[in-house]
Amino acid sequence: MSRIVAIQMDPIEPIDINADSTFVLGLEAQKRGYRLYHYLPRDLSFREGKVIAHARPLTLKREVGNHYALGTTEELDLSTTDVVLMRQDPPFDMAYITATHILEHIHPKTLVVNDPVSVRNAPEKLLVTHFPDLMPPTLITSNQKDVIAFREEHKDIIVKPLYGNGGAGVFHLTPGDENLTALMEMFTEFYREPVIVQKFLPEVRQGDKRIILVDGEPVGAINRIPKEGEARSNMHVGGKAVKSSLTAREQEICSKIGPTLKNQGLIFVGIDVIGDYLTEINVTSPTGLQEINRYDDTCLEALIWDAIDARLC
């Protein structure tokens, strides 16, 4: 019998099939003869000891405007599937955390990618703090005085939500910027969590590099150049993707974090590097596969499935 892969993700209807990493992961699984199911995070339930998803059979094809077909909803016992891809977008909030707790009940009998326990323990901006020699000067706090003192020391700073994503809520503050106090008041009003503050790295003008690691090994990279007048390099805010390879420093970063990622069952990871510094380790729903594939004429999703298959043998 063919293996069953359940994909936990956001709605599949509006995705960009030329950019979405989950789409090509699904295509590769389908190419290998696996049966696909799709369900939304809200369709996941824990009931009387079982992990249930109200899922629909899924077929994918690379055709704009006709990239998916969904069958009739079934009550799928996820313990009977082979793989669950946890691929919904952040934010990394209590709903996300709850999903990891539920999926923990079936892993590793059903392989959850990435390991739900490790995902829960490794939000993007916190896992990197375990590698202090690789990261830029960083402060995580809710204390306004600490933020003011940090700016006095480092001058230009970046302030952003600790559990944010996609460049949302990221602010670049210069030494003379008068908005720091108001900004901290706003963060306090809208977020219960601390903020993360980092020394601004002017090297971001030359790009914020996304490096993909599979089972702890770097397999490809792409540089994202922010548009003029913008400190954020995220694609959806105007960042431009350009072909890239790894520097000696980036190889060093990967070699230092790789064993930890592999040991924690983090099969598919995307890290962000600016200049000589590691800024984020993305484990929840990393992206960048298709951009790297186009520039490097490769198929990173196949490498990810090779790593998954090796665990299923």
N, C-alpha and C positions, 0 to 999 in steps of 0.2 A: 504494500500500500504506500501511496505517496505521503510524504510528510505534510503536516498541517502547520501553517504559520499564521498566527493572529497578529494583526497590526493595530495597536492602540494609538490613535492619532486624532487630530482635529479633522473637520470635514474634508473629504477628498475632492469635492466638486470644484473649489476655486483654486486649487494649487497650480503653480507654474511648472509645467512638466519639463521645462528646459532649465530649471534651477533647483527643484525640490529633491532633496537627498532621499527622503523616504520613498518617493516614486521610483527611483532607480534601484533601491534596495528591494522593493516589491517586484520590479521587472526581473531582476536577477534571480530571485527566488522562484518566480513563475517559470523562467527559462530552465531552471533545474528540475522542473516538474512538481514543485510544491503547490499545494492548494492554499489559497489565500483567503483570509477573512478580515473584514474591517469592522472596528467598533470604536465609538467615541468614549472618552474617559468616563462620562456620566453613565455609560451603559455597562460599567463594571460593578459587580456586586459580590459580597461575601454572604453566603446563605447556608446555614447549618453545616459549616465546615467545608463547603465547596466554594470555589471561585468561579463565578458565572459571568459570561459576557453575552449581551444581546447583540449578536454579530451577524453580518451579512456576507455571503460568499462574494469574493471580489476578483474581477479580471481586469488587467491593465493592458494598455497599449499606447505606444508613443504616437498619438494622433491628437493634435490640438482641437479642443472642443468635443472630443469623443475618446477621452483617455481612460475611462473606467466604465465598468458595468457592475452593478450591485444586485445580488439576488435577494430572496425573501429572508427576513430576519429569523435567525435561529437562536435558541438558547444553547450556548456553547459552553461546556464544562472545560475550562482552560487546562485542567490537569490532563485532559486527553489530547491536547495539542503538543507539538514538538518544540515550537519556538513562539515566544511572544516578543514582538518588537515594541518597546515602550517609546513612542516617538511623538507624543504630543508636545507642542511648544510650551516653554515656560510662560508665565512666571512660576518660579519655584515657591509655591504657596502651600497652604494646608491641604488643598485638594490634591496637589501633586504628591505631597508627602503621604497622604492617606492611600493613594494608589500604590505607592511602593510597599506600604504595610500589607495591603491586600495581596499583591502579587508575590510577596515574600512567602506566602503559604504554598505556592506551587513550585517555586524555584529551589533547587536546580532540576528536579524531576522534569518539569517543563523549563527549558532554558529561557530565562528572561534576559533580554539584551537592551541596556546594560543591567548587570546585577542590581536588583532593586535596593538591597541593603547598602551597597556601595554608592548608588546614586543618592540615596537619602543622606548619607554621611559625607557627600562630596559636592555640595553646591559650588557652582563655577568659581565664585570669587573667594571661597573659603578653603577649598582644597589646596590652592596655590600657596596659602600661608604656611603650609608644612614644608615649603622649600624656600626659606627666607633668603638664601644666597642667590636665588634666581629672580626674585621679584623686586620691583621698584620700592622706594620708601612708601609705606602704607600705614594708614590708620583706619581702624574700624571702631566706631563710637557713636553714641547719641549725645555726647557732651560738647556743647557749642564752644566752650573755652578751649577744649583740646583741639578742635578744628582750627580755631583762630591761631593757636600756638603753632600748629603744624604748618599753616600758611606762612606765618612769620619766619619759620625755619626754611621752608622749601620754595617760597615765593609763588610761582605758578603751580596751581593744583587742579586736579580733576575731582569732582564730587559726584557720586552716583548712588542709586539705590543698591543695597547689598544684594537683593534678590531680583533685580531688574533684568531685562534682556533686550536684545536688538537695538541697543543704543538709546533706549527711552530714559529720559530723566538724567542724562549725562550733561554736566556743566563744567566748563573750563573757566576758572576764576584766576585773574591776574592779581598781583599785589595791590593794585589800586582800585580793584573792583569793590564797589560799595554794597553789593548785593548779598554778601555772604550771610549776614545775620538774617535777612529776610528769607534767603534760601533755606537756611536751617530751620526756621520757623515753619516753612512750607513742608519740608520733609517730616518734621515732627507731627504736623497736622494730618498728613496723608499716610504715613508709614509708622507702624509700631516698632519696626526693626531699626537697628543702627544704619548709618550710612557708611560707605567706604570712600576714603579719601586717599588719593595717591599723588605723588609728585608728577607734574605734567612732564611728559617726555616729548621734547620737540622733534625727535626722530619720527614721530607719527606722521609728519609731513611727507616722509619717504615711504610710509606705509605701515599697516598693521597686518602682520603676516598670520594667516591661518595655516596651521600644520595638522594634517590628519595622521593619527597613530592607530594602528590595528594591532591588538594584542601587545601594546607597549612599544611597537616599532614604527618609526616614521615611514610613511609610504607616499607622501606627496604634500605639496604646499602651493599656496597662492598668496600673492600680496594684494592688499586692498588699500588703495590710495584715496584719502579723503578729498572731496571737492574743495575748491578754494573757499576760504572763509569758514570751514567746518572742521571741528576737532574730532568728529566721529567718522569712522571709515566703513561703517555698515553699508552693505549694498543698497538696502531699501531707503537710505537717507542720502544716496548719491555717490557712495564710494565706487571706485572703479577697480575692477579686478585685472591684474596683470600677471603674466607668467613669472614664476619664481623657483628658486632652488634653495637648499639649506646652506647657511653659513656654518663655519666651524663652531661658533657660539651656539647656534640653534641645534646642531648635532649634540653638543654637550648637554643642553637643556633636555633634549629627548632621552639621552642616555641616563640622565639622573632621575627622571620621573617615570621612565618606561617600566622598570620592574615593579613599581608600586601600582601602576595602572593594571598590569597583567595580573598581579597577585590579587587585586580586588575585583577581578572579573569585569573590568571596564574594557570591553572589546573594541568599541568604536568611540574614539575621543578626538575632539578638535581643540587644539591649544592656540592661544593668541600670543604673539611675540611682537613687541615694539622695541626696536633697537636691540639692546642686549638683555632685555628683561621679559620674563614670562609674566603676563598680566592676567590670564584666565585659563582654566582647564575646563572645557565644556564637555560634560558627560550626560546631560539630560536629553538633548536632542540635537547633536552637532550637525552642522551643515558644511557645504563646500565641495561635495563629491563631484558634481557635474562640472563646476568651473575648473577644477583641477584636471578632470578627465579630458576636457576640451583642449587645454593647453599642453598636457603631457601625453596625449594619445594613449591613455591608460583606462583601466576599468576598476576603480577602487572598490566598488560594491562587490565585485567578485572576490577580492581579497578578504573583505569582511565576511562574506558567506563561506569562504574557505576556512576561516577561523571558527565560525559557528559550526560548520560541518565536522570539524576536527573534534569538537566537544560532544557531538551527537554520536560519534562512532562507538 
